[in-house]
Amino acid sequence: MAASLWQTKKQMCDIGQRIWQRGYCAGNEGNHSVRIGEDRVLCTPTGISKGFLAPDDICVIDMDGTQVEANPAGRKRTSEILLHLAIYKQRDNIGAVVHSHPPHATAFAMAQMPVPEGIHPEAEVFLGKVPIARFAMPSTQALPDSITALMGPDTNSVLMGNHGTVSFSHDLLDTYYKLEILDAYCRILLLCTQLGQVNVLDRRQQTELLEVKEKFGLHDDRIACAPDGCIGADNEMFMASLDVRPAGVTCNCKGDAVTAHASAGGDPGTAGNGGQFESLVAAITDQIMTRING
């Protein structure tokens, strides 16, 4: 085996162990892959814990999902390979994909709650907007279709409804970083719900964050709407869980449908008081239930 190929397989095992140690996957859950050529991908096998992988366990497949080399350990490729291949085909700058079940991010996916924006600098710079997909049956074409439909040119992570997460980037290590940052951010958000409060960055701070991101060479489509939107356009559901009304916006990123929302009975991004605020929370709750019930 060529040294570079063995090293890539070894790295996949090392990342698998990190995923397992961090509790992002239980049992034999999860899978990850690395693209090594135009028609070749390395992927984890089915039926084995990601914490106990060895280089000989890693499978070699083509872009149709066919296992093209005999596996030294007799392993078969992951059954979720269609998801990985669809992501590779969607964007040719993607070199690795990690599908996992990180508990804090998966909680947002199970609640169908969009991950709020404009709160944490690292999340804005390294994740950007994280779309949330509706539930799709695993190991069917419906699953990759549900993800690729949400992938923009800057997307690197997607919440999979009632399932988990999928992250992707130019290489495996950076993809793993995306997974780790996403779950850490979701954990912080859940801690905020225990405190009953969260501070949302103002429009100037949000715009400056996007400008810093651009300086890092990380483009973000949301900068086209700065300073009026569209960070925070989907924050209402999380804020309602805190009884907080953000100074958010709705925005279609085309500059012709930006509507600002003012806080009721308090400062932007803080809890208000009185009947006006209670009525506002009730209206938000009605919107949430309408969305949940389709």
PEHUQUI-V132206 format. One record per residue. N is the residue number from 1. SS is DSSP state (H for helix, E for strand, - for the rest). PHI is phi as a letter, one per 40 degrees, with the letter a starting at -180 (* if undefined). BURIAL is + if it has 24 or more other ideal C-beta (glycine too) atoms within 12 Angstrom, else -. Layout:
BEGIN
n: {N;N}
ss: {SS;SS}
phi: {PHI;PHI}
burial: {BURIAL;BURIAL}
END
This chain:
BEGIN
n: {1;2;3;4;5;6;7;8;9;10;11;12;13;14;15;16;17;18;19;20;21;22;23;24;25;26;27;28;29;30;31;32;33;34;35;36;37;38;39;40;41;42;43;44;45;46;47;48;49;50;51;52;53;54;55;56;57;58;59;60;61;62;63;64;65;66;67;68;69;70;71;72;73;74;75;76;77;78;79;80;81;82;83;84;85;86;87;88;89;90;91;92;93;94;95;96;97;98;99;100;101;102;103;104;105;106;107;108;109;110;111;112;113;114;115;116;117;118;119;120;121;122;123;124;125;126;127;128;129;130;131;132;133;134;135;136;137;138;139;140;141;142;143;144;145;146;147;148;149;150;151;152;153;154;155;156;157;158;159;160;161;162;163;164;165;166;167;168;169;170;171;172;173;174;175;176;177;178;179;180;181;182;183;184;185;186;187;188;189;190;191;192;193;194;195;196;197;198;199;200;201;202;203;204;205;206;207;208;209;210;211;212;213;214;215;216;217;218;219;220;221;222;223;224;225;226;227;228;229;230;231;232;233;234;235;236;237;238;239;240;241;242;243;244;245;246;247;248;249;250;251;252;253;254;255;256;257;258;259;260;261;262;263;264;265;266;267;268;269;270;271;272;273;274;275;276;277;278;279;280;281;282;283;284;285;286;287;288;289;290;291;292;293;294}
ss: {-;-;H;H;H;H;H;H;H;H;H;H;H;H;H;H;H;H;H;H;H;-;-;-;-;-;-;-;-;-;E;E;E;E;E;E;E;-;-;E;E;E;E;-;E;-;-;-;-;H;H;H;-;-;H;H;H;-;E;E;E;-;-;-;-;-;E;-;-;-;-;-;-;-;-;-;E;-;-;-;H;H;H;H;H;H;H;H;H;H;-;-;-;-;-;E;E;E;E;E;-;-;H;H;H;H;H;H;H;H;-;-;-;-;-;-;-;-;-;-;H;H;H;H;H;H;-;-;-;-;E;E;E;-;-;-;-;-;-;-;H;H;H;H;H;H;H;H;-;-;-;-;-;-;-;-;E;E;E;E;-;-;-;E;E;E;E;E;E;-;-;H;H;H;H;H;H;H;H;H;H;H;H;H;H;H;H;H;H;H;H;H;H;H;H;-;-;-;-;-;-;-;H;H;H;H;H;H;H;H;H;H;H;H;H;-;-;-;-;-;H;H;H;H;H;-;-;-;-;-;-;-;-;-;-;H;H;H;H;H;H;-;-;-;-;-;-;-;E;E;-;-;-;-;-;-;-;-;E;E;-;-;-;-;-;-;-;-;-;-;-;-;-;H;H;H;H;H;H;H;H;H;H;H;H;H;H;H;H;H;H;H;-;-}
phi: {*;d;d;c;c;c;c;c;c;c;c;c;c;c;c;d;c;c;d;c;c;c;g;c;a;b;f;b;c;g;a;a;a;b;c;b;a;c;b;b;b;c;a;c;c;c;g;a;c;c;c;b;c;b;d;c;c;c;b;b;b;c;c;c;g;c;c;b;b;c;c;d;c;g;c;b;c;d;c;c;c;d;c;c;c;c;c;c;c;c;b;c;c;c;b;a;b;b;b;a;b;c;c;c;c;c;c;c;c;c;c;f;b;d;c;c;b;g;b;b;d;c;c;c;c;c;b;g;c;b;c;b;c;c;c;b;c;d;g;b;c;d;c;c;c;c;c;c;c;b;c;c;c;b;c;b;a;b;c;b;d;f;a;i;b;b;b;a;a;c;a;c;c;c;c;c;d;c;d;c;c;c;c;c;c;c;c;c;c;c;c;c;c;c;c;g;a;a;c;c;c;c;c;c;c;c;c;c;c;c;c;c;d;c;c;c;g;b;c;a;d;c;c;c;c;c;c;c;i;b;c;g;c;b;c;d;c;c;c;c;c;b;f;b;b;c;c;c;a;b;a;b;g;b;g;b;a;b;b;c;b;c;c;b;g;a;c;d;g;b;c;c;b;g;c;c;c;c;c;c;c;c;c;c;c;c;c;c;c;c;c;c;c;g}
burial: {-;-;-;-;-;-;-;+;+;+;+;+;+;+;+;+;-;+;+;+;-;+;+;+;+;-;-;+;+;+;+;+;+;+;+;+;-;-;-;+;+;+;+;+;+;+;-;+;+;+;+;-;+;+;+;-;+;+;+;+;+;-;+;-;+;-;+;-;-;-;+;-;-;-;+;+;+;+;+;+;+;+;+;+;+;+;+;+;+;+;-;-;-;+;+;+;+;+;+;+;+;+;+;+;+;+;+;+;+;+;+;+;+;+;+;+;+;+;+;+;-;-;+;+;+;+;+;+;+;+;+;+;+;+;-;+;-;+;-;-;-;-;+;+;-;+;+;+;-;+;+;-;-;+;+;+;+;+;+;+;+;+;+;+;+;+;+;+;+;-;+;+;-;+;+;+;+;+;+;+;+;+;+;+;+;+;+;+;+;+;-;+;+;-;-;-;-;+;-;+;+;-;+;-;+;+;+;-;+;+;-;-;+;-;-;-;-;+;-;+;+;+;+;-;+;+;+;+;+;+;+;+;+;+;+;+;+;+;+;+;+;+;+;+;+;+;+;+;+;-;+;-;+;-;-;-;-;+;-;-;+;-;+;+;-;-;-;+;+;-;+;+;-;-;-;-;+;-;-;+;+;-;-;+;-;-;-;-;-;-;-;-;-;-}
END
